[in-house]
Amino acid sequence: MKNECFENRELSWLRFNARVLEEARAESNPLLERLCFTAIFQSNLDEFFRVRVGNLIRKQAEEPDKPDSISGMKPKAQLKAVYEQVRALLPARDSAYHEIMGALRSEGLEQVSVASATSAEQVLLADWFRREIRPLSMPVIVDKGKPFPFLRDRALYIVLRLESKSGIRMGILPVSDQCQRMVRLGGGGRFVLAEDVILAYAHTVFGNSRVIDRTILRVTRSASISPEDIGDMRTGDTRADMELMLQERKRLPVVRLELSETFYQPALDYLCKKLDITDEQVFYAKAPIDLSFAYECKNLVQDPKLQYVRMVPQKSAMVAEHGSMFPQIRKHDILLSYPYESIRPFLRLLDEAADDPAVLSIQITLYRMARDSRVIAALCEAAGRGKEVTALTELRARFDEEGNIKWSKALERAGVRVIYGPENYKVHSKLLLITRKNRGKVEAFTQIGTGNYNEKTAAMYTDYCLMTADKQIAQDAANIFDALRENKLPDPQTELLAAPFGLLEPVLGMIDDEIAYAKRGEDAYIGLRMNGLCDKNIMKKLIEASCAGVKIELLVRGICCLIPRIPGRTENIEVRSIVGRYLEHGRVYFFGAPERMRVYLGSADFMPRNTVKRVEICAPVKDAALRKRLYSEFRLQFDDPVKARCRTSDGDYHLPEGGNPAENSQEALHRAAYARAHEMEHSAKSSESKKNDA
């Protein structure tokens, strides 16, 4: 198969981050939200360099001639293309930042440079430097006779070229994490960034040396490491090995160097040599290198028009406010849609399970949890009340490892049985099984989600939560937990799609079914909503389906390595992406025309890491009304004329023109949730009134 239908994974991701940057430039977004999108763009890029670029550099060293299976590009070619695309994106980031800050100046928020501060403010800043910074300063002089200091990942440093009697030297001054990042000037919204103050007064730390050149510097280190990489240090204890790995990760090689100013080339060459990087890995910023302070700006100016209109997750119309969750789930499947609907019914289910004497056991897979997790609290409470509680805690959830290690220890202290799953396979599923004895008979309640058990992200990510009393689904879930307790991979199941052995083949089979319908001249349809698509087996099968005449609609937020609308190949495939107020995170699959449509939801994107390298769980949606609702919401989002970027055959994404702001699908889904909650409340009040009248 020719590569014309496929795009390299890393370059596809950079297209996604460009769409994030578009939100920073979109005048339809409130100014402070646009500012936050610049910070999201930057933090996304940080993680991309740490993980993906780190992996590519490692591959270049270990397997330089091995091509990417999708695009055929070797590691060196991929790195070159990545560096070029990133360099092309950064001016747009810088101009977006300065444009937004320029507009915010008239709203009372202003970033001030030390040079542009008033003379009185400069006196205050110099005093702040002496009081707050100088005592924390640990300056380092770099010359031929001294070792080069270790630079921490993503920490800010001030670097000076110094001239003294002993010659030209380099001085490095860390920007301490203990100092406040935004130095406010008075009680309003005027501020100076700490690194700019330190840059201005750093020369006072280095005695009589004359400053020739100065810049702000930040390095990004690779995060490409796994427990297997620590070799002889491995103890055989999963948690202890993860802790060792985290220590080793802090010292991995530098993959990027960022500077705030151009720097004397020989000095820059010296830095690159010491950091073992090339000129290609050096990037300049005309905006602040670290934009994380953008979120704090929301506290400096309070004008409502500068932020999104506050929207509160609503009560689910499927859940009665009073009464146990168990009989409600027994009566009918319940579907929650975050963040439009509240996570509270799910938390109620866990709390009731902890408190209910009839509950025998709780089993759950945990991937990323909130800092003050009510889910963890409920599990600990259940164990304390004598329930048999098993929690598979995925210690390898990237950048959440430390938190998960902490939670695993807390769960164990509470009496929860903590397991870690099969070696070399992350357990990314969102699966809960509660077993209960009801009138002498054992019954089970299963929950399958598209997102993590995390109260914080449930208010920011769009996800689905399905709760069911279906007996076969519960049996499948029990089989999966049995396998995980034995550190085994689950076998294919009857109802649940369970990767790595029981998801890919059923999906390919359902695509084949649609191909067969199309060849018989009947309506055939596939709709997929997910975060990423780069599984080559699935993409090849989708191309085959397109050639057979199957209508295919792909709503893919992030990486999409499949290029649509290529005549004779992907002409029946449409690809769209939504980047908006909420992070689109749900995974839902639709197979078949409406009258025979099969619908699945769960944790798996269609990427090799999900389909064959992780434990993922997807569940069939059996309730016809819920299937109809899910497809209706998919249709609303796919047809969004405001936020849905449409992909063309050249691989680019284009914003729709002239869309009605009222048809922004995320806002429309919130309005629908408000309407359902209001209708439910009105109906409850009417019933109560009639009861009282009677």
C-alpha positions as CSV (number, residue, x, y, z in Angstrom):
1,M,0.0,0.0,0.0
2,K,1.3,3.4,-1.0
3,N,2.1,5.9,1.8
4,E,0.0,8.6,0.1
5,C,-2.9,7.8,2.5
6,F,-0.7,7.9,5.6
7,E,1.0,10.7,7.6
8,N,3.9,10.2,10.0
9,R,2.7,10.0,13.6
10,E,4.9,12.8,15.0
11,L,4.0,15.2,12.2
12,S,0.4,14.5,12.7
13,W,0.7,15.3,16.4
14,L,2.3,18.6,15.5
15,R,-0.7,19.4,13.3
16,F,-2.8,18.8,16.3
17,N,-0.8,21.2,18.5
18,A,-1.1,23.8,15.7
19,R,-4.9,23.5,16.1
20,V,-4.4,24.2,19.8
21,L,-2.5,27.3,18.9
22,E,-5.4,28.3,16.6
23,E,-7.5,28.5,19.7
24,A,-5.1,31.1,21.1
25,R,-5.6,33.2,18.0
26,A,-9.3,32.8,17.8
27,E,-11.0,36.1,18.5
28,S,-14.2,34.3,19.4
29,N,-12.5,33.0,22.6
30,P,-12.2,35.2,25.7
31,L,-8.8,36.8,26.1
32,L,-7.8,35.0,29.2
33,E,-8.8,31.7,27.7
34,R,-6.7,32.5,24.6
35,L,-3.8,33.2,26.9
36,C,-4.3,29.8,28.5
37,F,-4.3,28.1,25.1
38,T,-0.7,29.4,24.6
39,A,0.3,27.7,27.8
40,I,-1.5,24.5,26.7
41,F,0.4,24.6,23.4
42,Q,3.7,25.0,25.3
43,S,3.0,22.2,27.8
44,N,1.9,19.9,25.0
45,L,5.1,20.7,23.2
46,D,7.2,20.0,26.4
47,E,5.7,16.6,26.7
48,F,6.1,15.9,23.0
49,F,9.8,16.6,23.3
50,R,10.2,14.6,26.5
51,V,8.4,11.5,25.2
52,R,8.3,11.4,21.4
53,V,11.5,13.3,20.5
54,G,13.2,11.4,23.3
55,N,12.1,8.1,21.7
56,L,13.2,9.2,18.3
57,I,16.7,10.1,19.5
58,R,16.9,6.8,21.2
59,K,15.8,5.0,18.1
60,Q,18.3,6.9,16.0
61,A,21.1,5.7,18.4
62,E,19.8,2.1,18.6
63,E,18.1,1.4,15.2
64,P,19.1,4.2,12.8
65,D,18.0,2.4,9.7
66,K,14.7,1.1,10.9
67,P,11.9,3.1,9.1
68,D,8.6,4.1,10.7
69,S,6.0,1.5,9.7
70,I,3.4,4.1,8.7
71,S,5.4,6.7,6.8
72,G,8.6,4.9,6.0
73,M,10.7,7.7,7.5
74,K,13.9,6.7,9.4
75,P,14.5,8.3,12.8
76,K,17.0,10.9,11.4
77,A,14.5,12.1,8.8
78,Q,11.7,12.2,11.3
79,L,13.8,14.3,13.7
80,K,14.7,16.7,10.9
81,A,11.1,17.1,9.9
82,V,10.0,17.6,13.6
83,Y,12.6,20.3,14.2
84,E,11.6,22.1,11.1
85,Q,7.9,22.1,11.9
86,V,8.4,23.1,15.5
87,R,10.6,26.0,14.3
88,A,7.9,27.1,11.9
89,L,5.2,27.0,14.7
90,L,7.1,29.1,17.3
91,P,6.7,32.5,15.7
92,A,2.9,32.0,15.7
93,R,3.1,31.2,19.4
94,D,5.2,34.3,20.1
95,S,2.9,36.6,18.1
96,A,-0.2,35.1,19.6
97,Y,1.1,35.7,23.1
98,H,2.1,39.4,22.4
99,E,-1.2,40.0,20.6
100,I,-3.2,38.7,23.6
101,M,-1.2,40.6,26.2
102,G,-1.5,43.7,24.1
103,A,-5.3,43.4,24.2
104,L,-5.3,42.6,27.9
105,R,-3.4,45.7,28.7
106,S,-6.6,47.8,28.2
107,E,-8.3,45.3,30.6
108,G,-5.9,46.0,33.4
109,L,-3.5,43.0,32.9
110,E,0.0,43.9,31.8
111,Q,3.4,42.2,31.8
112,V,6.0,44.8,32.4
113,S,9.7,44.6,31.7
114,V,12.2,45.8,34.2
115,A,13.3,48.5,31.7
116,S,9.8,49.8,31.2
117,A,8.9,49.9,34.9
118,T,8.8,53.3,36.6
119,S,11.9,54.4,38.5
120,A,10.0,53.8,41.8
121,E,9.0,50.3,40.6
122,Q,12.6,49.5,39.7
123,V,13.7,50.4,43.2
124,L,11.1,48.0,44.5
125,L,12.2,45.3,42.1
126,A,15.9,45.7,43.0
127,D,14.9,45.4,46.7
128,W,12.8,42.3,46.0
129,F,15.8,40.8,44.3
130,R,18.0,41.5,47.3
131,R,15.5,40.2,49.8
132,E,13.9,37.2,48.0
133,I,16.4,36.0,45.4
134,R,19.9,36.8,46.5
135,P,19.6,34.6,49.7
136,L,18.4,31.7,47.5
137,S,20.9,32.2,44.7
138,M,23.5,29.4,44.1
139,P,25.5,30.9,41.2
140,V,27.9,28.7,39.2
141,I,31.0,29.9,37.4
142,V,31.7,27.8,34.3
143,D,35.2,27.7,32.8
144,K,37.7,25.1,31.6
145,G,38.8,24.1,35.1
146,K,35.4,23.4,36.5
147,P,32.7,20.7,35.7
148,F,29.6,21.8,33.9
149,P,26.6,21.9,36.3
150,F,23.6,19.6,36.0
151,L,20.6,21.5,34.5
152,R,17.2,20.3,35.7
153,D,14.5,19.4,33.3
154,R,12.3,22.4,32.4
155,A,13.8,24.6,35.1
156,L,14.7,28.2,34.2
157,Y,18.3,29.5,34.4
158,I,19.9,32.9,33.8
159,V,23.1,32.5,31.8
160,L,25.7,35.4,31.6
161,R,28.9,35.8,29.6
162,L,31.3,37.5,32.0
163,E,34.5,39.3,31.5
164,S,37.0,39.5,34.4
165,K,40.8,39.7,34.9
166,S,41.0,35.9,34.4
167,G,39.3,36.1,31.0
168,I,35.8,35.3,29.6
169,R,33.7,33.0,31.6
170,M,30.1,31.9,31.9
171,G,27.9,32.4,34.9
172,I,24.7,30.3,35.5
173,L,22.1,31.3,38.1
174,P,19.1,29.1,38.7
175,V,15.6,30.7,39.0
176,S,14.6,29.1,42.3
177,D,11.2,27.2,42.4
178,Q,10.8,28.8,45.9
179,C,10.4,32.3,44.6
180,Q,7.1,33.6,43.3
181,R,6.9,33.6,39.5
182,M,4.8,36.8,39.1
183,V,6.1,39.8,40.9
184,R,3.1,42.2,41.1
185,L,3.5,45.9,40.9
186,G,0.9,47.4,43.2
187,G,-2.5,45.9,43.7
188,G,-3.6,45.7,40.1
189,G,-2.8,43.5,37.2
190,R,0.7,44.8,36.4
191,F,3.4,42.3,36.9
192,V,7.0,41.4,36.1
193,L,8.1,37.8,35.7
194,A,10.7,36.6,38.3
195,E,13.2,35.5,35.6
196,D,13.1,39.0,34.0
197,V,14.0,40.5,37.4
198,I,16.8,38.0,38.0
199,L,18.1,38.6,34.4
200,A,18.2,42.3,35.1
201,Y,20.1,42.1,38.4
202,A,22.0,38.8,38.0
203,H,25.3,40.7,37.4
204,T,25.3,41.8,41.1
205,V,25.8,38.2,42.1
206,F,29.0,37.8,40.2
207,G,31.2,40.4,41.9
208,N,33.3,42.6,39.7
209,S,32.8,40.7,36.4
210,R,31.5,42.7,33.5
211,V,28.4,41.2,31.7
212,I,29.0,40.9,28.0
213,D,25.8,38.9,27.1
214,R,22.9,37.4,28.9
215,T,19.9,35.1,28.3
216,I,17.2,33.0,29.9
217,L,17.7,29.3,29.3
218,R,15.6,26.1,29.7
219,V,16.5,22.5,28.8
220,T,14.1,19.7,28.2
221,R,15.2,16.2,29.1
222,S,14.1,12.9,27.6
223,A,11.5,10.9,29.5
224,S,12.1,7.8,27.3
225,I,12.7,5.2,30.0
226,S,10.9,2.2,31.4
227,P,11.5,0.0,34.4
228,E,13.3,-2.5,32.1
229,D,15.9,0.1,31.3
230,I,17.3,0.2,34.9
231,G,18.9,-3.2,34.3
232,D,21.0,-4.5,37.2
233,M,19.4,-2.1,39.6
234,R,16.0,-3.9,39.4
235,T,14.9,-5.4,42.7
236,G,12.0,-7.5,41.5
237,D,9.6,-5.3,43.5
238,T,7.4,-3.4,41.0
239,R,6.9,-0.3,43.1
240,A,10.6,-0.1,44.2
241,D,11.7,-0.5,40.6
242,M,9.4,2.3,39.5
243,E,10.9,4.6,42.2
244,L,14.4,3.8,40.9
245,M,13.3,4.5,37.4
246,L,11.9,7.9,38.4
247,Q,15.2,8.8,39.9
248,E,17.0,7.8,36.7
249,R,14.6,9.7,34.5
250,K,15.6,13.0,36.1
251,R,19.1,12.6,34.6
252,L,18.2,11.5,31.0
253,P,19.8,13.3,28.1
254,V,18.8,16.8,27.0
255,V,16.6,16.8,23.9
256,R,15.9,20.6,23.5
257,L,17.5,23.9,24.5
258,E,15.4,27.0,24.7
259,L,16.8,30.6,24.9
260,S,15.1,33.9,25.4
261,E,17.7,35.8,23.4
262,T,20.3,35.2,20.8
263,F,23.6,34.3,22.5
264,Y,27.2,34.7,21.5
265,Q,27.7,31.8,19.1
266,P,31.0,30.4,20.5
267,A,29.4,30.4,24.0
268,L,26.3,28.7,22.5
269,D,28.5,26.1,20.8
270,Y,30.1,25.4,24.1
271,L,26.7,24.9,25.8
272,C,25.6,22.6,23.0
273,K,28.8,20.5,23.4
274,K,28.3,20.2,27.2
275,L,24.7,19.3,26.8
276,D,25.5,16.9,23.9
277,I,23.0,18.4,21.5
278,T,23.1,19.9,18.0
279,D,22.2,23.3,16.7
280,E,18.9,21.8,15.4
281,Q,17.8,21.3,19.0
282,V,18.2,25.0,19.9
283,F,15.0,27.1,19.8
284,Y,14.5,30.8,20.6
285,A,11.4,32.3,22.2
286,K,10.2,35.9,22.0
287,A,7.5,35.1,24.4
288,P,8.3,33.8,27.9
289,I,9.8,30.3,27.7
290,D,7.6,29.0,30.5
291,L,4.0,30.1,30.0
292,S,2.5,28.2,32.9
293,F,1.9,31.5,34.8
294,A,-0.9,32.1,32.3
295,Y,-3.4,30.3,34.5
296,E,-2.6,32.6,37.4
297,C,-3.6,35.6,35.3
298,K,-7.2,34.7,35.8
299,N,-6.8,35.7,39.4
300,L,-5.5,39.2,38.6
301,V,-8.4,40.5,36.6
302,Q,-12.0,39.6,37.4
303,D,-14.0,40.8,34.4
304,P,-16.3,37.9,33.4
305,K,-16.1,38.7,29.7
306,L,-12.4,37.7,29.8
307,Q,-13.2,34.1,30.6
308,Y,-15.6,31.4,29.5
309,V,-19.1,31.7,30.9
310,R,-19.2,29.5,33.9
311,M,-21.0,26.2,33.2
312,V,-21.7,23.7,36.0
313,P,-22.0,19.9,35.4
314,Q,-25.7,19.1,35.8
315,K,-27.6,16.3,37.5
316,S,-28.2,13.4,35.2
317,A,-31.8,12.9,34.2
318,M,-31.3,9.2,34.3
319,V,-30.5,9.2,38.1
320,A,-33.0,9.9,40.8
321,E,-31.4,12.2,43.4
322,H,-32.8,10.1,46.3
323,G,-32.6,6.4,46.5
324,S,-29.8,3.9,46.1
325,M,-27.9,3.6,42.9
326,F,-28.1,-0.2,42.8
327,P,-31.9,-0.5,42.0
328,Q,-31.6,2.3,39.5
329,I,-28.8,0.5,37.6
330,R,-30.7,-2.8,38.0
331,K,-33.7,-1.2,36.3
332,H,-31.8,0.3,33.3
333,D,-28.3,1.1,32.1
334,I,-27.2,4.6,33.1
335,L,-25.0,6.8,30.9
336,L,-23.2,9.8,32.3
337,S,-21.7,12.4,29.9
338,Y,-18.8,14.5,31.5
339,P,-18.4,17.4,32.0
340,Y,-22.0,18.2,30.9
341,E,-23.3,15.9,33.6
342,S,-21.9,15.5,37.1
343,I,-19.6,12.7,38.2
344,R,-21.6,12.6,41.5
345,P,-23.8,9.5,40.6
346,F,-20.6,7.5,40.0
347,L,-19.1,8.7,43.3
348,R,-22.5,7.8,45.0
349,L,-22.2,4.3,43.6
350,L,-18.8,3.9,45.2
351,D,-19.8,5.4,48.5
352,E,-22.9,3.2,48.7
353,A,-20.8,0.2,47.8
354,A,-18.4,1.0,50.7
355,D,-21.3,1.4,53.1
356,D,-23.7,-1.3,52.0
357,P,-23.5,-4.5,54.1
358,A,-24.7,-6.6,51.1
359,V,-21.7,-5.6,49.0
360,L,-19.1,-8.5,48.9
361,S,-16.3,-7.1,46.7
362,I,-15.1,-4.1,44.7
363,Q,-12.6,-4.4,41.9
364,I,-11.3,-1.5,39.9
365,T,-8.5,-0.4,37.5
366,L,-6.9,2.9,38.4
367,Y,-4.8,4.9,35.9
368,R,-4.8,8.6,36.8
369,M,-6.5,9.9,40.0
370,A,-7.2,13.4,41.4
371,R,-4.9,14.9,44.0
372,D,-7.6,14.6,46.7
373,S,-9.3,11.6,45.3
374,R,-12.8,10.7,46.5
375,V,-12.5,7.5,44.6
376,I,-9.5,6.4,46.7
377,A,-11.3,7.5,49.9
378,A,-14.3,5.3,49.0
379,L,-12.1,2.3,48.3
380,C,-10.2,2.8,51.6
381,E,-13.5,3.1,53.4
382,A,-14.8,-0.1,51.8
383,A,-11.8,-2.0,52.9
384,G,-12.1,-0.6,56.4
385,R,-15.6,-2.0,56.5
386,G,-14.5,-5.5,55.6
387,K,-15.2,-5.5,51.9
388,E,-12.9,-7.4,49.6
389,V,-11.4,-4.6,47.6
390,T,-8.9,-5.1,44.7
391,A,-7.4,-2.1,43.0
392,L,-5.1,-2.5,40.0
393,T,-3.0,0.7,40.2
394,E,-1.0,1.4,37.0
395,L,2.3,2.7,38.3
396,R,3.5,3.3,34.7
397,A,1.0,6.0,33.9
398,R,3.4,8.5,32.4
399,F,4.1,11.5,34.6
400,D,1.6,10.3,37.2
401,E,3.9,7.6,38.5
402,E,4.8,9.4,41.7
403,G,1.1,10.0,42.5
404,N,0.1,6.5,41.8
405,I,3.0,5.1,44.0
406,K,1.6,7.3,46.8
407,W,-1.9,6.1,46.2
408,S,-0.8,2.4,46.1
409,K,0.8,2.8,49.5
410,A,-2.3,4.5,50.9
411,L,-4.6,1.8,49.6
412,E,-2.4,-1.0,51.0
413,R,-2.4,0.7,54.4
414,A,-6.2,0.8,54.3
415,G,-6.4,-3.0,53.6
416,V,-7.0,-2.8,49.9
417,R,-5.4,-5.5,47.8
418,V,-3.2,-3.6,45.3
419,I,-2.1,-5.4,42.1
420,Y,0.0,-4.0,39.2
421,G,-1.0,-6.2,36.2
422,P,1.0,-8.0,33.6
423,E,4.6,-7.1,33.0
424,N,5.3,-4.9,30.0
425,Y,1.6,-4.1,29.4
426,K,0.0,-1.0,30.8
427,V,-3.5,-1.4,32.1
428,H,-5.3,1.6,30.6
429,S,-8.8,0.3,31.0
430,K,-11.5,2.1,33.1
431,L,-13.3,-0.8,34.6
432,L,-15.2,-1.3,37.9
433,L,-17.0,-4.4,39.1
434,I,-19.1,-4.4,42.3
435,T,-20.4,-7.8,43.6
436,R,-23.4,-7.8,45.9
437,K,-25.6,-10.4,47.6
438,N,-29.3,-9.6,47.1
439,R,-31.9,-11.9,48.8
440,G,-29.5,-14.8,48.8
441,K,-28.4,-14.3,45.2
442,V,-25.2,-12.8,44.0
443,E,-25.6,-9.9,41.6
444,A,-23.0,-7.7,39.9
445,F,-22.8,-4.1,38.7
446,T,-20.2,-3.1,36.1
447,Q,-19.0,0.4,35.1
448,I,-17.0,1.0,31.9
449,G,-15.6,4.5,31.2
450,T,-13.8,6.4,28.5
451,G,-12.0,8.5,31.0
452,N,-10.1,8.2,34.3
453,Y,-11.6,8.0,37.7
454,N,-10.6,11.6,38.3
455,E,-13.0,14.2,39.7
456,K,-10.8,17.1,38.4
457,T,-10.6,15.9,34.7
458,A,-14.3,15.0,34.8
459,A,-15.0,18.7,34.9
460,M,-12.6,19.5,31.9
461,Y,-12.6,16.4,29.6
462,T,-15.5,15.1,27.6
463,D,-16.0,11.5,28.6
464,Y,-18.7,8.8,29.0
465,C,-19.4,6.6,32.0
466,L,-21.7,3.5,31.5
467,M,-23.1,1.7,34.5
468,T,-24.9,-1.6,33.9
469,A,-26.3,-4.7,35.7
470,D,-25.9,-6.8,32.5
471,K,-24.9,-10.4,33.7
472,Q,-22.7,-11.3,30.7
473,I,-20.8,-8.0,30.9
474,A,-20.3,-8.6,34.6
475,Q,-19.0,-12.1,33.9
476,D,-16.6,-10.8,31.3
477,A,-15.4,-8.2,33.8
478,A,-14.9,-10.9,36.4
479,N,-12.8,-12.9,34.0
480,I,-10.6,-9.9,33.2
481,F,-10.0,-9.2,36.9
482,D,-9.2,-12.9,37.5
483,A,-6.5,-12.7,34.8
484,L,-5.1,-9.4,36.1
485,R,-4.8,-10.8,39.6
486,E,-2.6,-13.6,38.2
487,N,-0.6,-11.0,36.2
488,K,-1.9,-12.5,33.0
489,L,-3.4,-10.8,29.9
490,P,-7.2,-11.4,29.6
491,D,-8.5,-13.7,26.9
492,P,-11.1,-12.5,24.4
493,Q,-14.5,-12.1,26.1
494,T,-18.1,-12.6,25.0
495,E,-19.4,-9.1,25.2
496,L,-16.5,-6.8,26.3
497,L,-13.7,-6.0,23.8
498,A,-10.5,-6.6,25.7
499,A,-7.1,-5.7,24.3
500,P,-4.5,-6.9,23.6
501,F,-6.1,-10.2,22.3
502,G,-9.8,-9.4,22.0
503,L,-10.2,-5.9,20.5
504,L,-8.4,-5.6,17.2
505,E,-9.9,-8.6,15.5
506,P,-13.5,-7.9,16.5
507,V,-13.1,-4.3,15.2
508,L,-11.7,-5.5,11.9
509,G,-14.5,-8.0,11.7
510,M,-17.2,-5.3,12.2
511,I,-15.5,-3.2,9.4
512,D,-15.6,-6.3,7.2
513,D,-19.3,-6.6,8.0
514,E,-19.9,-3.1,6.7
515,I,-17.8,-3.9,3.6
516,A,-20.1,-6.8,2.9
517,Y,-23.2,-4.6,3.3
518,A,-21.8,-2.1,0.9
519,K,-20.9,-4.7,-1.7
520,R,-24.6,-5.9,-1.6
521,G,-25.7,-2.4,-2.4
522,E,-27.0,-1.7,1.1
523,D,-26.3,1.3,3.3
524,A,-23.0,0.8,5.2
525,Y,-21.6,3.2,7.8
526,I,-18.7,3.5,10.3
527,G,-18.3,6.4,12.7
528,L,-15.4,6.7,15.1
529,R,-14.8,9.2,17.9
530,M,-11.4,9.0,19.6
531,N,-8.2,10.8,20.5
532,G,-5.9,9.1,18.1
533,L,-5.8,6.9,15.0
534,C,-2.5,5.3,13.8
535,D,-3.1,1.6,13.9
536,K,-2.0,0.6,10.4
537,N,-4.2,-2.6,10.3
538,I,-7.3,-0.6,11.1
539,M,-6.4,2.2,8.7
540,K,-5.8,-0.3,5.8
541,K,-9.1,-1.9,6.6
542,L,-10.8,1.5,6.6
543,I,-9.3,2.3,3.2
544,E,-10.6,-1.0,1.9
545,A,-14.1,-0.1,3.3
546,S,-13.9,3.3,1.6
547,C,-13.1,1.7,-1.7
548,A,-16.1,-0.6,-1.2
549,G,-18.4,2.4,-0.7
550,V,-18.8,2.4,3.1
551,K,-19.4,5.9,4.4
552,I,-16.8,6.6,7.1
553,E,-16.8,9.6,9.5
554,L,-13.8,10.0,11.9
555,L,-13.9,12.5,14.7
556,V,-10.3,12.4,15.9
557,R,-9.1,15.0,18.4
558,G,-5.3,14.5,18.1
559,I,-3.1,12.2,16.0
560,C,-4.7,11.0,12.8
561,C,-2.3,9.3,10.4
562,L,-5.0,8.6,7.8
563,I,-5.5,11.2,5.1
564,P,-9.1,11.4,3.7
565,R,-10.6,12.3,0.4
566,I,-7.9,10.8,-1.8
567,P,-9.7,9.8,-5.1
568,G,-10.0,6.0,-5.4
569,R,-8.6,5.4,-2.0
570,T,-10.1,7.4,0.9
571,E,-12.8,9.4,-1.0
572,N,-15.5,8.1,1.3
573,I,-13.7,9.0,4.5
574,E,-14.2,12.3,6.2
575,V,-11.9,13.4,9.1
576,R,-12.7,16.1,11.6
577,S,-11.2,17.3,14.8
578,I,-12.5,19.5,17.7
579,V,-10.2,21.5,19.9
580,G,-12.3,23.7,22.2
581,R,-13.1,24.6,25.7
582,Y,-13.1,21.0,26.9
583,L,-10.6,18.4,25.9
584,E,-12.3,15.8,23.8
585,H,-11.5,12.5,25.4
586,G,-14.3,10.1,24.7
587,R,-13.9,6.9,22.6
588,V,-17.1,5.7,20.9
589,Y,-17.4,3.4,17.9
590,F,-20.4,3.1,15.6
591,F,-20.9,0.3,13.1
592,G,-23.8,0.0,10.7
593,A,-26.8,2.0,9.4
594,P,-29.1,3.5,12.2
595,E,-31.6,0.6,12.2
596,R,-28.8,-2.0,12.9
597,M,-26.1,0.1,14.5
598,R,-23.7,-1.5,16.9
599,V,-22.2,1.0,19.4
600,Y,-19.2,0.5,21.7
601,L,-17.5,2.8,24.2
602,G,-14.4,2.4,26.3
603,S,-10.8,3.3,26.9
604,A,-9.1,2.5,23.6
605,D,-8.0,4.7,20.8
606,F,-7.1,3.0,17.5
607,M,-3.3,3.2,18.0
608,P,-1.0,0.2,18.3
609,R,-0.2,1.0,22.0
610,N,-4.0,0.6,22.7
611,T,-5.0,-2.2,20.4
612,V,-2.1,-4.6,21.0
613,K,0.2,-3.3,23.7
614,R,-2.2,-2.4,26.6
615,V,-5.1,-3.8,28.5
616,E,-8.1,-1.8,27.2
617,I,-11.8,-2.5,27.7
618,C,-14.7,-1.4,25.5
619,A,-18.3,-2.3,26.1
620,P,-21.3,-2.7,23.8
621,V,-24.1,-0.2,24.4
622,K,-27.1,-2.5,24.5
623,D,-29.9,0.0,25.4
624,A,-31.4,1.4,22.2
625,A,-32.2,4.8,23.7
626,L,-28.6,5.2,24.8
627,R,-27.3,4.1,21.4
628,K,-29.5,6.8,19.8
629,R,-28.3,9.4,22.3
630,L,-24.6,8.6,21.7
631,Y,-25.0,8.8,17.9
632,S,-27.0,12.0,18.1
633,E,-24.2,13.6,20.2
634,F,-21.6,12.3,17.7
635,R,-23.7,13.8,14.8
636,L,-23.9,17.1,16.6
637,Q,-20.1,17.2,17.1
638,F,-19.2,15.9,13.7
639,D,-21.4,18.6,12.0
640,D,-20.2,21.4,14.3
641,P,-19.7,24.4,12.0
642,V,-17.7,26.4,14.6
643,K,-15.1,24.2,16.2
644,A,-14.8,21.1,14.0
645,R,-11.7,21.5,11.7
646,C,-12.2,19.5,8.5
647,R,-9.2,17.6,7.0
648,T,-8.6,17.8,3.3
649,S,-6.6,15.5,1.0
650,D,-3.5,17.6,1.4
651,G,-3.4,16.6,5.1
652,D,-4.3,20.1,6.3
653,Y,-7.1,21.0,8.7
654,H,-9.4,24.0,7.9
655,L,-11.7,25.9,10.1
656,P,-15.2,26.2,8.8
657,E,-16.2,29.6,7.6
658,G,-19.3,31.5,8.8
659,G,-20.4,29.1,11.5
660,N,-23.1,30.2,13.8
661,P,-21.6,30.5,17.3
662,A,-24.8,29.1,18.8
663,E,-24.0,25.8,17.1
664,N,-20.7,25.3,19.0
665,S,-21.3,21.6,19.9
666,Q,-19.7,21.7,23.3
667,E,-21.9,24.6,24.3
668,A,-24.9,23.0,22.8
669,L,-24.3,19.8,24.8
670,H,-24.1,21.9,27.9
671,R,-27.4,23.6,27.1
672,A,-29.0,20.2,26.5
673,A,-27.7,18.9,29.9
674,Y,-29.2,22.0,31.6
675,A,-32.5,21.4,29.8
676,R,-32.6,17.8,30.9
677,A,-31.8,18.6,34.5
678,H,-34.4,21.4,34.5
679,E,-37.0,19.1,33.1
680,M,-36.2,16.4,35.6
681,E,-36.4,18.9,38.5
682,H,-39.7,20.3,37.2
683,S,-41.1,16.8,36.8
684,A,-40.0,15.9,40.4
685,K,-41.6,19.0,41.8
686,S,-44.9,18.3,39.9
687,S,-45.0,14.7,41.3
688,E,-44.3,16.0,44.8
689,S,-47.1,18.6,44.4
690,K,-49.6,16.0,43.2
691,K,-48.7,13.7,46.1
692,N,-49.2,16.5,48.6
693,D,-52.5,17.5,47.0
694,A,-53.7,13.9,47.3
